[in-house]
Amino acid sequence: MNFNLNKKTQFRHLGLIDYQQAWDLQEELFAEVVATKIANRGIPPESQAPTPNYLLFCEHPHVYTLGKSGKPENLLLDEGRLVDVEAKYYKINRGGDITYHGPGQLVGYPILDLDNFFTDIHRYMRTLEESIIRTLADYGLTAGRIEGLTGVWLDHETLENPRKICALGVKASRWVTMHGFALNVNTDLGYFNHIVPCGIDDKAVTSMQQELGVTVNMQEVEEKLRAHLAELFGLEII
């Protein structure tokens, strides 16, 4: 246990970045945090090195990712059609099923040592969702959770036309997190027609642009979301 709790979190804005490149960076930072924790074993608390935390924001070119518990048949395209729609496909090591990432979607990868905050994965997921819910509220959109389903939804109370606006999928080991969330801001929703999103075939997907009827300023959304994450987790963004 590292008693030198570190709330400082390095923020990196990666812009539009290839999915594999971002995944490699996540793995590198994740390994760094885990290595620090392992090195602290057996060292007196006062001599332990604080573990670093990172928050990455980015967008990806068109890509489909399948989580560990996902079903490959939820991708409705073969390799030829993937080429036609200029999309890549990866099987990855997060939880959850299949999802889409693309331009106009704000993807967040928190690489946090939860020993610096709280060691509760359920609470971690709900806190990520809450940061999205509060960001959407800043734009007059009422969002929330649907019991038994991960992510953030509109029309989550009446369920007359529930629409997913943010997907979540994370990995955690030794209380260090990676992967994260994908908020549809100005996303081309047509790409979701090529998958069964998150393995759910009876609910729609939406975006802030779709709901508000205007193109949304991505930088503004990033700033609001980063502020909500900092407040809810107690991050010191650097």
LINDA-V694154 format. One record per residue. N is the residue number from 1. PHI is phi in radians with two decimals (none if undefined). Layout:
BEGIN
N,PHI + N,PHI
END
This chain:
BEGIN
1,none + 2,-1.64 + 3,-1.52 + 4,-1.54 + 5,-1.05 + 6,-2.15 + 7,-1.60 + 8,-1.16 + 9,-2.32 + 10,-1.34 + 11,-1.68 + 12,-2.26 + 13,-1.71 + 14,-1.62 + 15,1.19 + 16,-1.44 + 17,-2.37 + 18,-0.96 + 19,-1.04 + 20,-1.07 + 21,-1.10 + 22,-1.20 + 23,-1.11 + 24,-1.07 + 25,-1.12 + 26,-0.99 + 27,-1.06 + 28,-1.13 + 29,-1.21 + 30,-1.01 + 31,-1.10 + 32,-1.10 + 33,-1.14 + 34,-1.08 + 35,-1.08 + 36,-1.12 + 37,-1.10 + 38,-1.14 + 39,-1.12 + 40,-1.35 + 41,-1.09 + 42,1.36 + 43,-1.68 + 44,-0.95 + 45,-0.88 + 46,-1.22 + 47,-1.81 + 48,-1.25 + 49,-1.41 + 50,-1.15 + 51,-1.41 + 52,-1.37 + 53,-2.25 + 54,-2.35 + 55,-2.33 + 56,-1.89 + 57,-2.02 + 58,-2.84 + 59,-2.19 + 60,-2.12 + 61,-1.07 + 62,-0.90 + 63,-2.73 + 64,-1.96 + 65,-2.19 + 66,-1.99 + 67,-1.34 + 68,-1.05 + 69,-1.66 + 70,-1.42 + 71,-1.88 + 72,-0.97 + 73,-1.20 + 74,-1.34 + 75,-1.56 + 76,-1.64 + 77,-2.01 + 78,-1.59 + 79,-1.05 + 80,-1.11 + 81,-1.22 + 82,-1.03 + 83,-1.10 + 84,-1.04 + 85,-1.66 + 86,1.00 + 87,-2.12 + 88,-1.80 + 89,-2.51 + 90,-2.33 + 91,-1.63 + 92,-2.24 + 93,-1.82 + 94,-1.71 + 95,-1.36 + 96,1.63 + 97,-1.78 + 98,-1.65 + 99,-2.55 + 100,-2.06 + 101,-2.16 + 102,-2.93 + 103,-0.97 + 104,1.48 + 105,-1.98 + 106,-1.54 + 107,-1.82 + 108,-2.12 + 109,-2.11 + 110,-1.41 + 111,-1.95 + 112,-2.03 + 113,-1.53 + 114,-1.15 + 115,-1.10 + 116,-1.41 + 117,-2.25 + 118,-2.77 + 119,-1.74 + 120,-2.73 + 121,-1.16 + 122,-1.04 + 123,-1.12 + 124,-1.05 + 125,-1.08 + 126,-1.15 + 127,-1.24 + 128,-1.03 + 129,-1.03 + 130,-1.10 + 131,-1.12 + 132,-1.21 + 133,-1.01 + 134,-1.23 + 135,-1.11 + 136,-1.11 + 137,-1.08 + 138,-1.06 + 139,-1.83 + 140,1.39 + 141,-1.74 + 142,-1.58 + 143,-2.19 + 144,-2.99 + 145,-1.95 + 146,-2.03 + 147,-0.98 + 148,1.53 + 149,-2.14 + 150,-1.37 + 151,1.86 + 152,-2.09 + 153,-2.26 + 154,-1.77 + 155,0.96 + 156,-1.43 + 157,-1.65 + 158,-1.40 + 159,1.05 + 160,-1.22 + 161,-2.56 + 162,-1.13 + 163,-2.32 + 164,-1.48 + 165,-2.00 + 166,-2.56 + 167,-1.76 + 168,-2.23 + 169,-2.79 + 170,-2.28 + 171,-2.20 + 172,-2.46 + 173,-2.55 + 174,0.96 + 175,1.17 + 176,-1.85 + 177,-1.79 + 178,-2.69 + 179,1.03 + 180,2.95 + 181,-2.34 + 182,-2.40 + 183,-1.72 + 184,-1.35 + 185,-1.72 + 186,-2.06 + 187,-1.26 + 188,-1.32 + 189,-1.23 + 190,-1.05 + 191,-1.20 + 192,-1.27 + 193,-1.21 + 194,-1.64 + 195,-2.43 + 196,-1.71 + 197,-1.00 + 198,0.98 + 199,1.32 + 200,-1.86 + 201,-1.82 + 202,-2.06 + 203,-2.39 + 204,-1.49 + 205,-2.05 + 206,-2.44 + 207,-2.48 + 208,-1.08 + 209,-1.04 + 210,-1.08 + 211,-1.32 + 212,-1.61 + 213,1.36 + 214,-2.46 + 215,-1.23 + 216,-1.72 + 217,-1.22 + 218,-1.10 + 219,-1.08 + 220,-1.13 + 221,-1.07 + 222,-1.03 + 223,-1.13 + 224,-1.15 + 225,-1.17 + 226,-1.07 + 227,-1.15 + 228,-1.19 + 229,-1.06 + 230,-1.08 + 231,-1.19 + 232,-1.26 + 233,-1.62 + 234,1.32 + 235,-1.27 + 236,-1.81 + 237,-1.27 + 238,-2.25
END
